[in-house]
Amino acid sequence: MELTGTPFFLLTVILVPVSIAVALLFWGKVGGPKPMRYLTRIVMIMFCQVTAVLMVFVMVNNANLIYGNWDDLLGTGDHVRAVPVVAPVDPAAAAAPGQSAADAAKEPPKVKQSFGGVNDPLVPNDVQKTELKGQVSGVDGEVLVWLPPQYNDPAFKDKKFPVVELIPGYPGSSSTWYGTLKVSDQLKPLMQQGKVAPFILVSPRTKLLNNQDAGCTDIPGKINADAWITRDVPQMVLDNFRADPSADRWAIAGYSAGAHCAAKLSLAHPNRYRAAIAMSGYNDPAQEPDSLVGKDAKLREANNPVNILKTAAQPPKVALLVSGSKGDGFEDGEAIRAAAKAPTTVQVEEGSGPHTTEQWKKMVPSAFQWLTSVIPVQ
């Protein structure tokens, strides 16, 4: 039974009145010594409380898609198949340690995937899902893809489309952007009206380690989360869809921990992304208690967007939109803007809402209209 499915939710709803009825029916019928009667009644009360809490948890989880399945909730999923040494992106660059120059220069084989439905009642039916085995990263996980309305229009049959990678918070599901933030439902009419560019929207799994946040970072010997998001997923998109390969036509967006990822990955990889949207994020990885990056002094410093800007050989050609309330991303955005130099541009917007998916959902239309000004309709 699926964690986010309707049958399990209905089961939790039914259990609440059943637990109360059982307690009322057998309260006066409990026999045995007095201590045993007291203990039995305490168990009855606890059972009623557990069923009520479970129902509320499932309601909240279904509304926000915090945990997409039982493995995510219980921490039993295994998405790291291997942790290979990640080769340089540029074939002309030096080979990675333990790798020959010839191997580094080899073009990877095409990543042809099969796609199916998401099987989540909150996710629109036009969102596709595939299980990807990362060739570069050694990470395995699902990737959700939504195609703009123009994609299957015969008038656009020869067109290649811009792409936005969507990164959820932590913990978070690859379905959250579609099911909770309603990104495709909100943007589809705006794309049809020409107010938003016809982006292909791609949301990969980012909860890759059991009860630990990889922080979208390559951690030697542990995980290649950066390579998964910035190498394997884009390559899969390029090999299966009419996606524009130019970095000028790619962007990355995130909220909360995903906002941190969007900002730092765009600044660290300007050869892959032209723009980023960061909603209610942070600069210091240690702000996420479960972050492995935040627990390592060198990784923590290297993955702070401000430090990435300060140590860059040349300012990256990236446009950032950073939004957040005071104490919830606004000051971090101001710090990024203060460190930025042309051609890096940073627009900071102060919000006033809470740290919730409902707040980020409201930001989607205006954020993607801003993104269209950076990556316009062609």
C-alpha positions as CSV (number, residue, x, y, z in Angstrom):
1,M,0.0,0.0,0.0
2,E,1.5,3.3,-1.1
3,L,2.4,5.9,1.6
4,T,0.8,8.7,-0.4
5,G,-2.0,6.8,-1.9
6,T,-5.7,7.2,-1.2
7,P,-6.2,3.7,0.2
8,F,-3.7,4.2,3.0
9,F,-5.1,7.6,3.8
10,L,-8.7,6.2,4.0
11,L,-7.4,3.4,6.2
12,T,-5.9,6.0,8.7
13,V,-9.2,7.9,8.7
14,I,-11.2,4.7,9.4
15,L,-8.8,3.7,12.2
16,V,-9.6,6.8,14.3
17,P,-13.3,6.2,15.0
18,V,-12.6,2.4,15.2
19,S,-10.0,3.0,18.0
20,I,-12.4,5.2,19.9
21,A,-15.3,2.7,19.5
22,V,-13.1,-0.1,20.7
23,A,-12.1,1.9,23.8
24,L,-15.7,2.8,24.6
25,L,-17.0,-0.7,24.1
26,F,-14.4,-2.5,26.2
27,W,-13.6,0.2,28.8
28,G,-15.9,-1.3,31.4
29,K,-15.3,-4.9,30.4
30,V,-11.6,-5.0,31.2
31,G,-11.0,-7.7,33.8
32,G,-8.1,-8.9,35.9
33,P,-6.1,-7.3,38.7
34,K,-6.4,-3.5,39.2
35,P,-2.9,-2.7,37.8
36,M,-3.6,-4.8,34.7
37,R,-7.0,-3.0,34.2
38,Y,-5.2,0.4,34.4
39,L,-2.5,-0.7,32.0
40,T,-5.0,-2.0,29.5
41,R,-7.0,1.2,29.6
42,I,-3.8,3.3,29.1
43,V,-3.0,1.2,26.0
44,M,-6.5,1.9,24.7
45,I,-6.0,5.6,25.2
46,M,-2.6,5.5,23.5
47,F,-4.0,3.5,20.6
48,C,-6.6,6.3,20.1
49,Q,-3.9,8.9,20.1
50,V,-1.6,7.0,17.8
51,T,-4.3,6.6,15.2
52,A,-5.2,10.3,15.4
53,V,-1.6,11.4,15.1
54,L,-1.1,8.9,12.2
55,M,-4.0,10.3,10.3
56,V,-2.8,13.9,10.7
57,F,0.7,12.9,9.7
58,V,-0.6,11.3,6.5
59,M,-2.7,14.3,5.7
60,V,0.3,16.7,6.1
61,N,2.6,14.4,4.2
62,N,0.1,14.0,1.3
63,A,-0.4,17.7,1.2
64,N,3.3,18.5,1.1
65,L,4.8,15.3,-0.3
66,I,7.6,15.4,2.3
67,Y,8.1,11.6,2.0
68,G,7.3,10.1,-1.3
69,N,7.3,6.4,-0.3
70,W,7.9,4.1,2.7
71,D,11.6,3.8,2.0
72,D,12.0,7.6,2.3
73,L,10.0,7.6,5.6
74,L,11.8,4.6,7.1
75,G,15.2,5.4,5.8
76,T,15.5,2.0,4.1
77,G,16.1,3.2,0.5
78,D,19.4,2.6,-1.2
79,H,20.2,5.0,-4.1
80,V,24.0,4.9,-4.2
81,R,25.1,2.1,-6.4
82,A,28.7,3.2,-6.5
83,V,30.9,6.2,-5.8
84,P,33.2,6.5,-8.9
85,V,35.7,9.2,-9.4
86,V,33.9,11.9,-11.4
87,A,35.8,12.8,-14.6
88,P,36.1,16.4,-15.9
89,V,33.3,17.7,-18.0
90,D,35.7,19.1,-20.6
91,P,37.2,16.2,-22.7
92,A,40.3,18.3,-23.2
93,A,40.8,18.7,-19.4
94,A,43.1,16.5,-17.5
95,A,41.9,13.0,-16.6
96,A,40.6,12.4,-13.1
97,P,42.8,10.5,-10.7
98,G,42.9,6.9,-11.7
99,Q,41.6,7.6,-15.2
100,S,43.4,7.8,-18.5
101,A,43.2,10.8,-20.8
102,A,41.6,8.6,-23.5
103,D,38.9,7.4,-21.1
104,A,38.2,11.0,-20.0
105,A,37.7,12.0,-23.6
106,K,35.3,9.2,-24.5
107,E,31.7,10.4,-25.1
108,P,29.3,8.6,-22.8
109,P,26.7,6.2,-24.5
110,K,23.2,7.6,-25.0
111,V,20.9,7.2,-22.0
112,K,17.7,6.0,-23.6
113,Q,14.9,5.7,-21.0
114,S,11.4,4.3,-20.8
115,F,8.8,6.5,-19.1
116,G,5.5,5.9,-17.3
117,G,3.1,7.5,-15.0
118,V,3.9,8.7,-11.5
119,N,1.1,6.8,-9.8
120,D,0.5,9.6,-7.3
121,P,-3.0,11.1,-7.1
122,L,-1.6,14.6,-6.4
123,V,0.6,14.6,-9.5
124,P,-0.9,15.6,-12.8
125,N,-1.3,12.7,-15.4
126,D,0.9,14.5,-17.9
127,V,4.0,14.2,-15.7
128,Q,6.3,11.3,-16.7
129,K,8.6,9.2,-14.6
130,T,11.6,7.2,-15.3
131,E,14.1,5.2,-13.2
132,L,17.6,6.4,-14.0
133,K,20.9,4.7,-13.3
134,G,23.5,7.5,-13.2
135,Q,26.4,6.6,-15.4
136,V,28.7,9.4,-14.1
137,S,27.6,9.6,-10.4
138,G,26.7,6.0,-9.5
139,V,23.4,7.2,-8.1
140,D,20.1,5.6,-9.0
141,G,16.7,7.3,-8.6
142,E,13.5,8.4,-10.2
143,V,13.3,11.5,-12.4
144,L,10.0,13.2,-13.2
145,V,9.6,15.1,-16.5
146,W,6.9,17.5,-17.7
147,L,6.7,18.7,-21.3
148,P,5.3,22.2,-22.1
149,P,2.2,22.4,-24.3
150,Q,4.2,23.5,-27.3
151,Y,6.3,20.3,-27.2
152,N,3.9,18.1,-29.1
153,D,2.5,20.9,-31.3
154,P,3.4,20.2,-35.0
155,A,4.4,23.8,-35.4
156,F,7.3,23.2,-32.9
157,K,8.4,19.8,-34.2
158,D,11.9,21.0,-35.0
159,K,12.3,23.2,-31.9
160,K,14.6,22.4,-29.0
161,F,13.2,23.6,-25.6
162,P,14.8,25.2,-22.6
163,V,15.0,23.2,-19.4
164,V,14.6,23.9,-15.7
165,E,15.6,21.4,-13.0
166,L,13.4,21.5,-10.0
167,I,15.0,20.7,-6.6
168,P,12.8,20.0,-3.5
169,G,13.7,20.7,0.1
170,Y,14.9,18.2,2.6
171,P,13.4,15.8,3.2
172,G,11.4,16.1,0.0
173,S,10.0,14.2,-2.8
174,S,10.6,14.5,-6.6
175,S,6.8,14.8,-6.8
176,T,6.5,17.9,-4.6
177,W,7.0,20.6,-7.2
178,Y,4.2,19.1,-9.4
179,G,1.9,17.8,-6.7
180,T,2.1,20.5,-4.0
181,L,3.6,23.6,-5.6
182,K,1.5,22.8,-8.8
183,V,4.3,24.1,-11.0
184,S,3.0,22.6,-14.2
185,D,-0.7,23.4,-13.5
186,Q,0.3,27.0,-12.8
187,L,2.7,27.5,-15.7
188,K,0.8,25.7,-18.5
189,P,-1.7,28.5,-19.1
190,L,1.1,31.1,-18.9
191,M,3.1,29.2,-21.5
192,Q,0.1,29.1,-23.7
193,Q,-0.3,32.8,-23.4
194,G,3.4,33.5,-24.1
195,K,4.0,34.9,-20.7
196,V,6.4,32.1,-19.6
197,A,8.9,30.4,-21.9
198,P,8.0,26.7,-22.7
199,F,10.4,25.1,-20.3
200,I,10.8,21.4,-19.9
201,L,10.4,20.8,-16.2
202,V,12.6,18.1,-14.6
203,S,12.6,17.0,-11.0
204,P,15.1,14.4,-9.9
205,R,15.3,12.5,-6.6
206,T,17.5,14.3,-4.2
207,K,16.9,12.3,-1.0
208,L,19.7,9.8,-1.8
209,L,21.0,8.8,1.7
210,N,19.1,7.4,4.6
211,N,18.3,10.2,7.0
212,Q,21.2,12.3,5.8
213,D,21.2,15.3,3.5
214,A,23.9,15.0,0.7
215,G,23.5,18.8,0.1
216,C,23.7,18.2,-3.7
217,T,27.4,17.7,-3.3
218,D,30.0,15.2,-4.4
219,I,31.4,13.8,-1.2
220,P,34.5,11.5,-1.8
221,G,33.8,7.9,-0.9
222,K,30.2,8.7,0.1
223,I,28.1,10.0,-2.8
224,N,28.2,12.0,-6.0
225,A,25.0,14.0,-5.6
226,D,26.3,17.0,-7.6
227,A,27.2,14.8,-10.6
228,W,23.8,13.2,-10.4
229,I,22.0,16.5,-10.7
230,T,24.3,18.4,-13.0
231,R,25.6,15.6,-15.2
232,D,23.5,12.4,-15.2
233,V,20.0,14.0,-15.2
234,P,20.8,16.6,-17.9
235,Q,22.4,14.0,-20.1
236,M,19.3,11.8,-19.8
237,V,17.1,14.8,-20.7
238,L,19.2,15.6,-23.7
239,D,19.2,12.0,-24.9
240,N,15.4,11.5,-24.6
241,F,13.8,14.9,-25.4
242,R,14.2,17.8,-27.7
243,A,16.1,19.8,-25.1
244,D,18.4,22.7,-26.0
245,P,22.0,21.7,-25.0
246,S,23.2,25.3,-24.5
247,A,23.9,26.4,-20.9
248,D,22.1,29.6,-21.8
249,R,18.9,27.7,-22.1
250,W,19.1,25.8,-18.7
251,A,18.2,26.9,-15.2
252,I,17.7,25.3,-11.8
253,A,15.2,26.2,-9.1
254,G,14.7,25.1,-5.5
255,Y,13.0,25.9,-2.2
256,S,14.4,25.6,1.3
257,A,17.4,23.1,1.1
258,G,16.7,22.9,-2.6
259,A,17.2,26.7,-2.8
260,H,20.7,26.3,-1.4
261,C,21.3,23.6,-4.0
262,A,20.0,25.8,-6.8
263,A,22.1,28.8,-5.9
264,K,25.4,27.0,-5.3
265,L,25.1,24.6,-8.3
266,S,24.4,27.4,-10.7
267,L,27.3,29.5,-9.4
268,A,29.6,26.4,-9.4
269,H,28.6,25.3,-12.9
270,P,28.0,28.3,-15.1
271,N,28.8,26.1,-18.0
272,R,25.6,24.2,-17.3
273,Y,23.1,26.8,-16.0
274,R,22.3,30.3,-17.0
275,A,20.0,31.1,-14.1
276,A,18.7,30.0,-10.8
277,I,15.6,30.5,-8.6
278,A,16.2,30.2,-4.8
279,M,13.2,30.4,-2.5
280,S,13.7,30.6,1.3
281,G,17.2,29.1,1.1
282,Y,20.4,29.4,3.0
283,N,24.1,29.9,2.3
284,D,25.7,27.9,5.2
285,P,25.1,24.1,4.6
286,A,25.2,23.6,8.4
287,Q,21.8,25.3,8.7
288,E,20.4,21.9,7.8
289,P,21.0,19.7,10.8
290,D,21.2,16.5,8.8
291,S,23.6,17.9,6.2
292,L,26.8,15.9,5.7
293,V,28.4,18.9,4.1
294,G,27.7,21.0,7.1
295,K,29.6,18.6,9.3
296,D,32.8,18.9,7.3
297,A,34.6,22.2,7.6
298,K,36.2,22.1,4.1
299,L,33.0,21.1,2.4
300,R,31.0,23.5,4.4
301,E,33.2,26.4,3.3
302,A,33.5,25.3,-0.4
303,N,29.7,24.8,-0.8
304,N,28.7,28.2,0.5
305,P,27.5,30.3,-2.5
306,V,29.2,33.4,-1.1
307,N,32.6,31.6,-1.0
308,I,32.0,30.2,-4.5
309,L,31.7,33.7,-5.8
310,K,34.7,35.0,-3.8
311,T,37.0,32.2,-5.0
312,A,35.8,31.9,-8.6
313,A,38.6,32.5,-11.2
314,Q,36.2,34.8,-12.9
315,P,32.6,35.9,-12.0
316,P,30.1,33.3,-13.4
317,K,27.6,34.4,-16.1
318,V,24.6,33.5,-14.0
319,A,21.4,35.3,-13.0
320,L,19.9,34.6,-9.6
321,L,16.5,35.4,-8.2
322,V,16.7,34.9,-4.4
323,S,13.5,35.4,-2.3
324,G,12.8,34.9,1.3
325,S,11.5,36.6,4.5
326,K,13.8,38.2,7.0
327,G,15.5,35.4,8.9
328,D,14.5,32.9,6.2
329,G,16.6,33.5,3.2
330,F,16.5,37.3,2.7
331,E,19.8,38.0,4.4
332,D,21.4,35.1,2.6
333,G,20.3,36.6,-0.7
334,E,21.7,40.0,0.3
335,A,25.1,38.3,1.1
336,I,25.2,36.7,-2.3
337,R,24.3,40.0,-4.0
338,A,27.1,41.8,-2.1
339,A,29.7,39.2,-3.2
340,A,28.5,39.2,-6.8
341,K,30.4,40.9,-9.6
342,A,29.4,41.3,-13.3
343,P,28.4,39.3,-15.2
344,T,26.8,37.7,-12.2
345,T,23.4,39.3,-11.4
346,V,21.4,38.8,-8.2
347,Q,17.9,40.0,-7.6
348,V,16.7,39.7,-4.0
349,E,13.0,39.9,-3.1
350,E,11.8,40.2,0.5
351,G,8.9,38.0,1.4
352,S,6.6,38.0,4.4
353,G,5.2,34.5,4.5
354,P,6.1,31.4,6.5
355,H,8.5,28.6,5.5
356,T,5.8,26.5,3.8
357,T,5.1,24.9,0.4
358,E,1.9,27.1,0.2
359,Q,4.1,30.2,0.3
360,W,6.5,28.9,-2.4
361,K,3.5,27.8,-4.5
362,K,2.4,31.4,-4.7
363,M,5.9,32.5,-5.8
364,V,6.0,30.1,-8.8
365,P,4.3,32.3,-11.5
366,S,6.3,35.5,-10.8
367,A,9.5,33.6,-10.4
368,F,9.1,31.9,-13.8
369,Q,8.1,35.1,-15.4
370,W,11.4,36.5,-14.2
371,L,13.2,33.5,-15.5
372,T,11.6,34.1,-18.9
373,S,13.2,37.5,-18.9
374,V,16.6,35.7,-18.6
375,I,15.8,32.8,-20.8
376,P,13.2,34.3,-23.2
377,V,10.8,32.6,-25.6
378,Q,12.4,31.9,-28.9
